[in-house]
């Protein structure tokens, strides 16, 4: 397969970052766009110089000129649209979170296996170059045996940051369509993926999830604290989430502050920037042997995480190799996210294996 032919399905704001992964990339190109809004689909097609525009997903799947589907749609559509694409023999990259529950995730995995196509859940955070650099340092033993990861998130606002349309917000408050809140279940999926990628599988979860009113009858799932016990001996994690819309945060993208600290028994790695930078600090700092060192990271713009994630999946298809965050791996991340929700609701520690037997 010389050049993978791709259809972008869902032409919202985030699609502009996904398009970057195909720009000037010889191994894949966007040949079609699809959105329920023809005006929006046509505007993206014009901007990206894409020849084919669809408003009917089923019609798009009938095309023999499409090899892969990039699904950028609300959560409740992930499972049915993924399964339909697999049946049409199209490779699928679907947005996180993978599905609303583990039953849907299993159906998606089965569909990909049965029809011989590749499935991955799009996860750009683990491809953010500073996080990749931290992963390389950990794997080389730079900070010794891992003991703790601290992950911080808080929202904010600034005139220069992305504006999220009200329509894009509202479905995230409908439990039947979103599956969980916008902080823990939606954005949190990125951070759980990073924690697992850096520290390994999770064994137990304890969580306290509060709620903050944002509209008269709508709430976000925060502030919140989630504690993780990893399978690795004496290895733990703490994640905190806050909804702070009055905080001014400088960003070209979402006004979200994401910071990570990894503690080993001989050193500490700090990642101080992702979509934005709140503190005037180097992107990566290493503390070791009593000395703090800035780690050079030339590619720190968030867009590179999208480009690299896209190139990785295309390469995995063309080499018939397993992509990062394939169906099984993504299901394991979803299991941890669901465990956090159950833990908070039931006010107790939840073993990861329990989630398989809880109501789906």
VEXPAMAR-40710 format. One record per residue (C-alpha): residue in three letters; x, y, z. Coordinates in steps of 0.02 Angstrom, whole numbers, padded with zeros to 5 digits, always signed. Each point is the difference from the previous one (the first is absolute). Last residue first. Layout:
residues N
ALAXYZ/...
end
This chain:
residues 360
UNK-01102-00089+01601/UNK-00043-00058+00174/UNK+00155-00058+00094/UNK+00082-00166-00037/UNK+00146+00061-00106/UNK+00026+00146+00120/UNK+00044-00118+00141/UNK+00166-00044-00084/UNK+00061+00178+00028/UNK-00021-00014+00189/UNK-00105+00143+00065/UNK+00035+00095+00161/UNK-00158+00067+00080/UNK-00126+00141-00003/UNK-00123-00090-00116/UNK-00019+00146-00121/UNK+00181+00055+00016/UNK+00069-00174-00025/UNK-00120-00037-00143/UNK+00057+00154-00096/UNK+00184-00038+00031/UNK-00027-00181-00054/UNK-00079+00062-00162/UNK+00158+00098-00042/UNK+00107-00152+00043/UNK-00103-00115-00112/UNK+00007+00128-00141/UNK+00190-00010+00006/UNK-00008-00191-00013/UNK-00120+00015-00148/UNK+00125+00114-00085/UNK+00135-00133+00017/UNK-00114-00133-00074/UNK-00058+00108-00146/UNK+00172+00065-00048/UNK+00071+00141+00103/UNK+00166+00001-00094/UNK-00015-00092-00163/UNK+00041-00185-00026/UNK+00095-00036-00160/UNK-00063-00039-00175/UNK+00139+00109-00075/UNK-00119+00111-00098/UNK-00126+00005+00141/UNK+00131+00037+00132/UNK+00073+00139-00107/UNK-00170+00083-00016/UNK-00026-00013+00188/UNK+00170+00076+00041/UNK-00019+00141-00126/UNK-00163+00051+00081/UNK+00071-00001+00177/UNK+00152+00099-00060/UNK-00105+00136-00081/UNK-00120+00013+00146/UNK+00139+00010+00130/UNK+00090+00127-00109/UNK-00149+00117+00014/UNK+00034+00022+00186/UNK+00153+00107-00038/UNK+00151-00062+00098/UNK+00116-00066-00136/UNK+00179+00047+00050/UNK+00003-00088+00169/UNK+00163+00031+00094/UNK-00004-00060+00179/UNK+00029+00135+00131/UNK+00103-00066+00145/UNK-00027+00009+00188/UNK+00146-00068+00104/UNK+00000-00093+00165/UNK+00046-00166-00080/UNK-00153+00011-00114/UNK-00138+00125-00036/UNK-00052+00002-00182/UNK-00103+00142-00073/UNK-00103-00003-00159/UNK-00095+00145-00082/UNK+00111+00129+00083/UNK-00094+00109+00125/UNK-00101+00161-00009/UNK-00153-00079+00079/UNK-00169-00013-00086/UNK+00055-00081-00163/UNK-00127-00060-00127/UNK-00060-00150-00096/UNK+00140-00102+00079/UNK+00127+00084+00114/UNK+00089-00029+00164/UNK+00059-00180-00013/UNK+00099-00035+00160/UNK+00118-00148+00021/UNK+00062-00050+00174/UNK+00150-00101+00056/UNK+00078-00150+00088/UNK-00150-00096+00070/UNK-00109+00058-00143/UNK-00128+00140+00002/UNK-00095+00051-00157/UNK-00078+00174-00004/UNK-00131+00050-00129/UNK-00083+00164-00047/UNK-00157+00037-00101/UNK-00073+00177+00001/UNK-00147+00018-00117/UNK-00043+00156-00098/UNK-00031-00104-00156/UNK+00109+00050-00146/UNK+00112+00151-00027/UNK+00017+00015+00188/UNK+00027+00126+00140/UNK-00107-00042+00151/UNK-00109+00127+00091/UNK-00087-00086+00146/UNK-00186+00040+00008/UNK-00046-00167-00078/UNK+00078-00102+00142/UNK-00065-00179-00014/UNK+00125-00104+00097/UNK+00072-00174-00024/UNK+00129-00089+00107/UNK+00092-00163-00035/UNK+00103-00095+00128/UNK+00100-00154-00045/UNK+00080-00149+00085/UNK+00144-00125-00013/UNK+00056-00109+00144/UNK+00014-00154-00111/UNK-00058+00025-00182/UNK-00183-00048-00010/UNK-00045+00184+00016/UNK-00102+00072+00141/UNK-00090+00155-00062/UNK-00076+00146+00095/UNK-00127+00115-00081/UNK-00040+00175+00064/UNK-00144+00103-00066/UNK-00059+00179-00017/UNK-00094-00043-00103/UNK-00123-00097-00106/UNK-00082+00143-00095/UNK-00179+00052+00036/UNK-00153+00049-00099/UNK-00171+00055+00064/UNK+00021+00190+00003/UNK+00165-00008-00097/UNK+00179-00024+00065/UNK-00035-00076+00171/UNK+00150-00089+00077/UNK+00000-00183+00051/UNK+00104-00106+00121/UNK+00096-00157-00045/UNK+00096-00089+00137/UNK+00093-00151-00068/UNK+00088-00159+00054/UNK+00068-00118-00132/UNK+00086-00171+00007/UNK+00114-00106-00111/UNK+00059+00117-00137/UNK+00113-00057-00142/UNK+00166+00086-00038/UNK+00081+00161+00061/UNK+00033+00106-00155/UNK-00133-00065-00119/UNK-00123-00027+00143/UNK+00019+00181+00059/UNK-00008+00067-00178/UNK-00159-00096-00040/UNK-00079+00057+00165/UNK+00042+00178-00052/UNK-00078-00011-00171/UNK-00155-00087+00069/UNK-00017+00144+00123/UNK-00056+00114-00141/UNK-00161-00099-00023/UNK-00037-00110+00150/UNK+00082+00105+00136/UNK-00024+00180-00056/UNK-00145-00005-00125/UNK-00112-00112+00107/UNK-00053-00176-00042/UNK-00078-00109-00134/UNK-00014+00145-00123/UNK-00158-00039-00099/UNK-00110-00086+00128/UNK+00073+00107+00140/UNK-00051+00162-00085/UNK+00116+00136+00065/UNK+00130-00028-00138/UNK-00139+00022-00128/UNK-00012+00183+00055/UNK+00181+00052-00019/UNK+00021-00023-00187/UNK-00164+00091-00031/UNK+00061+00144+00111/UNK+00148+00024-00116/UNK+00174-00024+00079/UNK+00106+00157-00020/UNK+00183-00038-00021/UNK+00122+00109+00095/UNK+00047+00179-00047/UNK-00137+00081+00106/UNK+00055-00096+00153/UNK-00084-00129+00109/UNK+00041-00135+00125/UNK-00008-00186+00035/UNK+00103-00094+00127/UNK+00099-00160-00012/UNK+00140-00075+00105/UNK+00080-00172-00009/UNK+00114-00063+00138/UNK+00092-00163-00033/UNK+00082-00099+00139/UNK+00128-00137+00038/UNK+00092-00047-00158/UNK+00165-00091+00021/UNK+00149+00104-00056/UNK-00013+00179-00061/UNK+00102-00011-00161/UNK-00037-00187-00019/UNK+00007-00002-00189/UNK-00187-00039-00009/UNK-00035+00152+00110/UNK+00102+00115-00112/UNK-00087-00066-00156/UNK-00171+00027+00080/UNK+00050+00178+00047/UNK+00049+00033-00180/UNK-00167-00069-00061/UNK-00087+00117+00122/UNK+00101+00147-00067/UNK-00039-00054-00181/UNK-00191-00012+00024/UNK-00034-00175-00066/UNK-00075-00063+00164/UNK-00114+00152-00006/UNK-00062-00036-00177/UNK-00113-00147+00036/UNK-00113-00054-00142/UNK-00078-00168+00042/UNK+00069-00132-00116/UNK-00078-00128-00113/UNK+00084-00093-00144/UNK-00102-00105-00119/UNK-00023-00187-00024/UNK-00189-00007+00002/UNK-00019-00114+00151/UNK+00140+00084+00097/UNK-00066+00176-00027/UNK-00178-00052+00045/UNK+00059-00092+00156/UNK+00093+00153+00066/UNK-00153+00111-00029/UNK-00117-00124+00085/UNK+00120-00012+00148/UNK+00002+00190+00019/UNK-00190+00007-00003/UNK-00008-00125+00143/UNK+00136+00096+00094/UNK-00103+00160+00010/UNK-00035+00166-00087/UNK+00133-00029-00131/UNK+00182+00035-00046/UNK+00015+00165+00093/UNK+00082+00055-00109/UNK-00018+00032-00186/UNK-00006-00141-00127/UNK+00134-00052-00125/UNK-00075-00136-00108/UNK+00061-00109-00144/UNK-00138-00027-00128/UNK-00065-00172-00049/UNK-00183+00056-00012/UNK-00037-00109+00153/UNK+00138+00093+00091/UNK-00079+00167-00046/UNK-00170-00054+00065/UNK+00079-00061+00163/UNK+00089+00166+00024/UNK-00159+00099-00035/UNK-00101-00103+00124/UNK+00133+00008+00138/UNK+00057+00181-00014/UNK-00172+00077-00022/UNK-00038+00016+00186/UNK+00163+00094+00023/UNK-00032+00146-00117/UNK+00090-00003-00170/UNK+00177+00021-00067/UNK+00015-00169-00089/UNK+00150-00014-00118/UNK-00048-00135-00126/UNK+00126-00096-00105/UNK+00012-00079-00172/UNK-00119+00109-00103/UNK-00018-00011-00190/UNK-00111-00154+00008/UNK-00142+00112+00060/UNK-00143-00086+00090/UNK+00057+00070+00167/UNK-00034+00177-00060/UNK-00182-00043-00038/UNK-00022-00068+00175/UNK+00074+00160+00073/UNK-00122+00115-00092/UNK+00052+00183-00004/UNK+00140-00030-00124/UNK+00129+00109-00089/UNK+00132-00063-00122/UNK+00145+00095-00080/UNK+00102+00060+00151/UNK+00100+00160-00022/UNK+00020+00022+00188/UNK-00086+00169+00013/UNK-00129-00045-00132/UNK-00040-00168+00077/UNK-00010+00082+00171/UNK-00126+00129-00061/UNK-00099-00134-00092/UNK-00017-00105+00158/UNK-00057+00150+00103/UNK-00131+00052-00128/UNK-00055-00180-00022/UNK-00035-00015+00186/UNK-00023-00184+00044/UNK+00187-00016-00032/UNK+00108-00101-00118/UNK+00168+00037-00081/UNK+00084-00094-00142/UNK+00169-00031-00082/UNK+00115+00041+00145/UNK+00175-00061-00039/UNK+00119-00134+00061/UNK+00178-00062-00022/UNK+00069+00154-00087/UNK-00037+00119+00143/UNK-00003+00182-00058/UNK-00151+00031+00113/UNK-00069-00162+00068/UNK+00041+00027+00183/UNK-00050+00183-00012/UNK-00179-00053-00039/UNK-00019-00066+00176/UNK+00034+00173+00071/UNK-00134+00079-00110/UNK-00120-00141+00047/UNK+00001+00062+00180/UNK-00117+00144-00045/UNK-00141-00109-00065/UNK-00001-00091-00167/UNK-00061-00173+00050/UNK+00050-00145-00112/UNK+00171+00025-00080/UNK+00020-00124-00142/UNK+00172-00071-00041/UNK+00084-00077-00151/UNK+00162-00087+00050/UNK+00137+00025-00128/UNK+00113-00137-00069/UNK-00093-00153+00063/
end
